[in-house]
Amino acid sequence: MRVTIKDVAQKTGLSVSTVSLVLNHKPHRISEETKQRVLEAAKEMNYHPNQLAVGLIKKKTNTIGLIIPDITNMFFAEIAKALK
């Protein structure tokens, strides 16, 4: 099961908002001690942001689509392979 911001907040005893501000590097008035506590807990729990959720919030995914007529055609297969 994936570790969420809520899990990190629960482990540190801080609010979800505080954890979110620290992990997203937003300007805030949070002490260095608290920042370190959050960052250490996130690293210990192997927290990684959910890229789908980040894309929904930012309205940007950095994903491109490729539509090709026939993947068995070597020309198109090589183009697809080169784009990965």
Helices and strands as residue ranges (DSSP letters): H 5-12, H 16-23, H 32-44, H 51-58, H 74-83
